[in-house]
Structures are given as structure tokens and as C-alpha cells.
Amino acid sequence: MKIPNNNLIIAVDFDGTIVEDAFPKVGKPILFAFETLKKLQSEGHRLILWTYRSGSKLNDAVEFCKENGIEFYAVNKNFPEEVYEEKYSRKIHADLFIDDRNVGGFLGWTNIYKLIFNYEPEMKKKKGFFSFFK
């Protein structure tokens, strides 16, 4: 699957996706989460924090992300100025959703990076015992 690499709107879950699931506390960052999110932002993609958290628990998540270099375009909204009203769906409009509840589970940030940036790092050849005889 190749994902087009133009300016995307990407909705990202928090618990179990950016950090290990420790709700209501903030878990430890998942390997490469913040590095990948920073790369996405540097490429011009809009990130929306899309999480079940609300109130002070949501503030904890937003602050934790800020402390790790990520400020979201919007939080549980399509755009920063949007006002939530119960009569409307809270469904977020996004091109991609990154969530630990995907069919098949969370892919991991390395695989997400590969999909979005269409990049497969070169594997370094290991020098084994027999490589000295070539």
C-alpha cells in the first residue's frame, strides 16, 4: 500500500499509540512515536490529537506531547476554532487515522513511517566469518 505524501490531515490517538496505555496516567512514549510525529509536521502534515481523553486527563496528554516537541493543529476537533456541540457527530475528518485499535492492531511507528514516506531503509550487510575469504 502506498500512501500519497502530500499535505495530509492525520488523526493520532494517544493511549496505546503515542504512549503505552496507562490511562488515566500518561504512559511511557512508544518507540519512535515523537520522532515520527515531528517528521510528519516538518513535512507539512497537520496532526490532530484524536483521543477519548477529556478534561484534566486530556490536558495531561496535550502537555506531555508539548514537552516532547509536538503541538497539534487541533485536539479532538477538525480545526482549532471548532466548537463541539452534542447535536453533531464528534467524528474527525482526516486522511489517515493512526490508532492502536486498527484492524490487526497497531503497526508500530517504524511501519507507519515506511508507509507514509514510502521509505525502506537499506539493510547493512553483516560481516560474518566467511566474508574474509571473499
N, C-alpha and C positions, 0 to 999 in steps of 0.2 A: 504494500500500500504506500503510495507516495502522496504526501500532504503538500499542497501548494505553499510555497514560502513567500507569500506576500503579507501585508499587514493584516494579521488575524486578531480576532477577539477571542481570548482564551479564558474560559471559566475554570478556576482551580479550587478544588476542595482543600480543606486544612487538615483535619484529623485523619490520620492514616494515609495522607497524600504528601503534604509538605512536612508534617511531623508524625512521629509514631503516635498511634492512638492512645491517649492517656486522659481523655475527657473525664472530668471537667478541667483537669490540669492541662498545661501545654507540654506535649511530649518532646523528645529529642528530635532534632532535624533528621529527615531521611537523607541518606547519602545522595549528593549531587542535586538536591532539590533547589537550594538557593542559587547555586551556580547556574543551573539551567534556567531558572526564572530570570536571573539577571541577564543572561544571554538573550533570552526572548525579548526582554524590554529593550536591550541595546539594539536589537534588530527592528524595533518599531512596533512590536506587537502589544496590544492592550490586554492587560491582565485584570481579571475580575476575581476577587475572592468570593467564592460561592460556597457557603458553609451553613450548616444547621445552627451554628452558634448564634447567640443573640445577647444583648445587654453587656454586662461586665465580662462575660466569657468571650464574646466577640471582640471587645476592646483588647483583651489579653492577647488574642491571636493577631490582631492588627498591629499592636505594639511589638510583639515578638518578631513579626515579619519586618517591621521598620528597623528594629535593632540589627537585623540580619541583611539590611540593604534593599528591601523590597517594599515599595509603596504602590498600592494597587490603584488602577484607574477608577475602579468603583468597588464597593463592598456590598454584596447581596443586592445589587441594583444593576440595571443596564447602563446607566450613566450616573455620574456623581450627584446631579441635581434631582434625580428621580425621587418622588415621594411615594412611599409604599401605602397603598390603600387595600384593605381586605377584600373589596369587591372585585379586584383584579388579580390575576394569577401572578405568583411570585416567580414564575419561570423566567430564567435569564436567556437572553438572545446571545449566542456565541457561536463561533465557527468550530471550536473544539472544547470539549469538556475533559478535564484531567481529574480523575476521581478513583479512589480505591474500590469503589463499588461497580466498576466496569464489568461487563460480561468477561469472565476469565480472570478477574482480579486486576490488581494494579500492575502495570507493565514494568515499573521502575523508571527512574529518571534517565538512565543511560539509554534505554529503548525509546523513550519519548523524545529525547534529543535526536536520536538517529532518524526517527520518523519525521519529525518536523523539519530538520535541517538536511534530510536526505544525505546523511554522512555516516560512513562506516570507517572507523579508524583503521589504519594499517596495522597488521599484526607484526610485531618484531619477531624475527627468526631467532630461535634459541640456539646457542652454540652448544651442541652436545659433544660427547666424546669422539664420535666418528667424524665430526666436521673438520677435525685437524688432519684427516687423511685425504681430504679432497683437494 
